[in-house]
Amino acid sequence: MKLQQALNVQRGDVVSFIGAGGKTSALFRLSRELSELGWRVVCTTTTRIAEEELAQAMAQLHISEPALRPEAISRLLTAHGSVFLHTRIEGGNVYGLHTKTIDALIDAVDSDVILIEADGARNLPFKAPYAHEPLIPPCATLVVPVAGYDSIGQPLDADHVYNPEAMIERYGYLSGDNIKGPWVASVLRDEELGLKNVPDRARIVALLNKVPYTRSHRVRARIVSKLILRQNRISAVAIGSVQEAHPILESQRRIAAIVLAAGLSSRMGKMKVLLPWEGGRPIIRVIVDRLKRLRLDDLVVVTGHLAAQVAGAIDQEPARIVHNKEYREGDMLSSLKAGLRALGPEIAAAMIVLGDQPQLDNRVVHQVMNAYVEGRGLIVAPSYKERRGHPILIDRSFWNEILDLPPGGSPRDVINAHADQIYYVNVDTDSVLRDIDTPQDYEQERKRAGLG
């Protein structure tokens, strides 16, 4: 995945990189990616970068504040696509613009995006800011806190960490102890440390950089990212190494599951989600029990018919109950709408799970979720022999279209309208196609599961 996709950079953004462990490399990598897309990219720093790092710039220009030289900047953008602005080069360092000057750039220069290194770290992989840091312009729309994954296991001291005293004072860590993954997460998500001075309205996407491309390190990085995402202001955590050919392995975001369990079960003749399954447990409880093992960020069960009984069947499970008062009208659509409305603004995607699929396979669910965080599609569905099944994961960007569907509409209307955004995970089990509608279905599925 490219860095631009993981950070979800939009035209008009003012992007500030803060923290430690690869800010400059990330800035220049993003600059190249956006330039290749035809964007006009202005780069600068509100602090300083090393003079040798300026060689990564596609073009550079010396300006004197407050004289911004917009015509010269525009010519360089036309010729090169990207330009790095600085006010002086001195003692091996390149100094950039004052935060107030960034505001003037927005209106004065015909760029698509402004990228800023807004923090310093003396080339160390992990940091806490001093009182005067970071220097984020108030106009920043996207802030990227960076931490080097390679700091994990290193001693918490001044040779390996920028301002370790602030971490020791705030959290009671022991000086010289090896840094642990949860420590990185705690500092990065802390509004007095890793998120210090971030404007209230700015989006925040963290970057866990220098992650080795091995399975064990990737799993470890996922755990750290989940801890980072306990801070609701952070919308995603990009995991990767920005100097690699493929800079981002995945972008961890919050995923919820909506279990649809509101139907009348008219063809079954009795409430199918309450029918016994493994160990005599009702189907709905079996499904919720499997989903809770996935460490989802929210788990919602939508009830309707026999709501009290369905809720009672899962009263010991970590699921929220949402009642669909309109369950008799447009069963699946009205229930999905109720579930979507119940999710918080921090949730990035919802996985739609049918309440009558007790053969839900968590291996398939993992494949669907991994495809999403790897950026393969904004809608992800399992496919068996070119037939789309469930569960289907839908990015938040499509929720309003579903919520706007009229009675009688179907979620598939929205899904099919965005066929170019769908990624299909090919699976070797037809369980993604099978649900239980009739007594015959129920008996057949019990036999398949070895229960009857």
N, C-alpha and C positions, 0 to 999 in steps of 0.2 A: 504494500500500500504506500502511496506517496504521502509526504508530510502534509501537503495542502489538503488532501482528503481527510486525513486523521484530525487535523486542526479545524476543518470546516471553514477555511478562510473565504470570506466573501469580498466582492468588490466594494470599496469604500472603507474597509477595515483599517484601523490603526493597531498594529500588532506589537506588543511589548514582550520581550523575552526577559525573564528574571531567574534568579537562582544560580545554579552552578552545574557544571558537568556537560557543557556542550552548547551553550547559548549562541556563540558566534557561528559555530558550524551549522546549527539549526537555522539561523538567520540566513546565511548564504545559500544553504540547501533550498530553503523555501523560496528565496529570491530566484534561483535558477529554474525551479519548477514553474513558478508563476510566469516568468519571462518566456518560457517555452510554450506557455498557453496564450501568449500574445498580450499579457498584462504589462502595464507600465509600473515599475516597482521602484520606489524611493527607499533607500536604506540609510540608517544613521545610528548613532548611539548618544544617549544622554550622559554617558560616563566616558569610557575610553576602551579601545581595543589595542592589541599589540600591532605594531607597524607591519610585521610580516603577514599578519592575517588580512591586511588590506589587499593582498595579491588575489584573494578569492573574489573580489568585487569585479563585476563585468565592466564597470566604469567608475571613476571617482571625480569629485569636484570639490575644490576648496571654496568656501563661502565665508563671508564676514557677517555676523549678526549685527543689525537686523536686515542687512541687504541680502536677500535670498537668491537673487539671480535666476528668477523663474524661467527666462528665455533660454539661458544656458542649460538649466536642468532639463527643460523640455527637449532641446536638441539632443542631449545625451540619451534621454529616454527613447526618442525616436530611433537613434542609431544603434543603441545597445539593449534596450528593454529594461535595464536596471542601472541605477547609479547610487553610489555611496557618497553621502555628503559629510564633510568634516570642516572644522574651523581652524585646526592647526595640527601639525605633526611635530612632536617634540620629545626628545629623550626616549625614542623607540616606541612612543605611544601615539595613537591617533585619537584626537578629541572631537566629539560631535556637538550636537545642538542642545541648547537649553530647552527644558520642557515647554516653556512658553512659546518658543519658536516653532515647535511642532504644530501648535494650533494654527499659526499663520501659514504653514506649509499646505494645510488641507485646502484652503481657498486659493492659494497663490500658484500652485503647481498642478498640472494636468496629469496626475498619476492615478492609478487604480487602487493602490494600496501603499501603506507606509509601514516599514518594518524597522523596529527599534531594539537595540540591545540596551536595556534599562537597568543593568546591574553589573557589578564586578565580583570576581571570585578568585583572582590570582591563579587561574588555571586549576583550581582544586575542584573535586567532583561533588562537593556537598557544602551547603552554607546555611548560616543564619545571618540576617542583615544586622548591620550596625544602625545607630540612631538616624543617620543621614541617608539610609538606603531603604528600598531601591528608588530610583528616579523615574517613576512611571508618569507620563503626561496625563493630565486629567481627561484628555480626549480619547484615550485608549479604549477600543471597543473589544479587543481580544487580548487577554494576558495569558502567557504560557510560562508557568513555573517549571523549571527544569531541575532534575536531580540526576546524578550519575549513578547508575546501578552498580558500577564498579567501586563505589564507596562502601558497599556492604562487605563486612569482614575486615575493613581497615580500622586502625585505631582512631578513637575519637580524641584527636589532639590537633594542635595548630599546624603540624606538618601535613595533615591529610584533610582537614576540615577548616573552612573559613568561619571564623568566630564560633568555635565550639563552646566557649564560655556561656553564650546565650542559651544553647541547648541544655547544658548542664544545670544552669540556674533555673530554667523553666520546668524541666522534666526530672531532674535529679539523676541523670545519667552519670556514670562514673568516668572521669577523665582517664583516657588510655584504654578503656574497654573497647572491644571490637564492635563496630556499628552493626546493628541488626536491621532487617527489613522494616519491621514496624516502627523503628525510630525514624527512618526516612519518610515513611508515610505520615507520621505524627507531625514532623517539622514542615513537610510540604503543604499540608492541609491547614496548618495553624494560621489564624488570621493575624497574629502578632509576629509571625516568623515568615513562613513560606508565602503567605498571601498578604503580607504587609503592604499597605498603600495601594492596593488594587481598587480602582474606581468601582463604586457600587453597581453601576450599570454594565460593567464590562463582563463579557463571557470569559470563562476560565476553562482551559484545557491543559492539563498537566502533561509533561513529557518525561518519561522514565527512559533515559538514554543509555547507550553503551551496554545493552542487554545482549549477551552472547546468543547466537542463533542455535541453541540446543534445547531439547525438550525440557530438561530439568530446570534450566535457567528461565525458560519461558513460563513454566508452571510457578516458579518462585516469584517471578515478576507479576504474574496475575494476582497472586495473594497480596503483594504490596499494593497493587493498583486498587484492589477491592477495599483495602484499608483507607487509601487516599479518598475513595469515593464516598466514604462516610461523611465527608464534608459536602453538603448539598450544593454549595456554590460552584463546585467543580463538576462540569458536565461530562467529562471524559478523561481518560488517561491513555495517552499514546505510548506504546511499548515498542522499542526498537533501537536502532543505532543509525544516526542520521548520516554517517559517512559510508554506510553500506550501499550497494547498488539498489536494494529494496529497503528503504530506510525504516519503514514501520511494519512490524509483525502484525500488530492488531491494535485496535482502539477500544479499550474496555469502557463500556457504558452500562447504565442501569437498565436491566430488563425485568419486566414483570410478566406474570402469567395470569390470564383470565380464563377461568374454567366455567364453561357454560352449562349450567345445571338447573335451568328454569322451566324446561318444557313440560307439556302435559302428558307426554308418553302415551298418546292416544292409540297408537298402533300396538303398543306393548300390552295395554290394558292395566298396567300398574306402573308406579314410578320407577323407571329403569335405573336411575342413579342410586336407588336404595336397595336394589337387588343384591343378594349375597355373592361374594367373590372369594378371594383367597382367605382362608381361615374364617369364613363366614362374615368377614367384614363387608360393608356395603361398597359398591363400586366407587362412589364418590370419595370415600375415605382412602381406598387403594390408590386412586389417582393423585389425591393431595399428598399422600405419604411419599409417593415417588417424586413429585415435584419439589417437595421441601428439601430433598437431598441435593438439589441443584444450586442451592444458595442464591436463589433469585432475590431481587431487590424488593419485590412485592408479590403477593399471591392472593388473588381475589377470586372468590367463588360467587357467581351470580345465581341467586335463587329466584323462584317464582312459585310454581305449583308445589304445594306441600312444603313451603319454605321452612317452617319450624322443624319438621322432621329432617330435612336435608341439613340444616344448620346443626341440629343435634347430632347428626352422624359424624360430624367433623369438629365437635366442640373441643376436642383435645389437640387439634392440629393447628399449626401456625398460619392460619389463613383468615383473611378478612371476608366477612359476608356482606354482599351488596344485594339488596332486594330489587328486582325488576317488577314494578307495579303493572307494567304493560305486557307481561309475559304472554298473555292470551292473544296479543296482536303482534304479528311479525316476530315470532318466537326468537330466532337466532339474532336478527338485526337489533331488535330492541334490547336484548340481553347484552350484546356486544357494546352497544352504546352506553348502557348503564355501567358496564365494566370500565370502559375507557374514561368516562366522566369521573370515576372514582380514583383514578391514578393521579399521583402528584406530578407537579411540573418538572420534577427532577428525573422522571422516567423517560428514557429515550426510545424504547420499543416495547411492544406488547406481543406476547406469544399467545395465540388463540388455541385453547385446548378444549376438545369436546368432552363433555361430562359422561359420555357413554362409550368411551374407548379405554376400557380397563387394561388392554394389552399395550398401553403406552410404553414405549421403549426408550429409556433414558439415554441409550447410546445415540439414538436418532435425534433426541432433543439436544444433546451436546453438539452433534454435527450441525444442526440448524443454528444454534447460538454461536458456535465458532465461526461459521460462514459469515454471520452478521458482523461480529467484531473484527474479522479480517477484511471487512469492506467489500465483500463480494456482491452484495445486493442490499437494497433498502427494504425489500420484501424477500423473505427466504422461506421456501417450502420444501418438504421432502417429496421425492418423486419415485414411484415404483413402476417400472416399465412404461415410463412416459405418462403416468397418471398422477396428478397432483393430489397429495393427501394432507393430513394434519399431524402435528400442530403447525400452524403458519405464523411466522413472526413478521410483524408490520411496524416499520419505523414511524415515529411520531409525526413526521411530515405528512402522512396520509390520513391521520386520524380525523381531521376536520371534514375531509371528503366523506368519510364513513358516517360521521355525525350528521352531515347534511343530507344523507340519503332519505328519500321519502318513504312512508309506509309501503310495504310491498317490495322495497328494494332489497338488494343482497350485497353483502361485503364483497362477493366475487366481482360485482360490477366495478368497484374501485380497483381491486387487484388486477383484473383483466385490462383495465384502462391504462395500467402502468406496466405492461408486459416487459418493457425494456429495462425495468428496475428489479425484475424478479430474478433471483438465483435459485436454481433447483439443486437440491442435494440428492443425488441418486443413492437409493438405499436398497438393500437386498431382502427386505421384509415387506410383505403386503399388509402388515398391521396398520400402516399409516392410512390405508384405504377403508379399513373395516370399522364399523360401529355397530351398535345394537339397537335395532328398531322394533323387532318382533320377537315373540317367544322362541321362534325357530332360530333367529340370530343368536339369542342368548344361549340356547342349548348348544348350538354349534361352536360358539366361542368358548364355552366352558370345556368342551371336549378338546379343542385346540390347546387350551391352557392346562390340560390334564386334570381338570377339576370335576369331571363328570363322566 
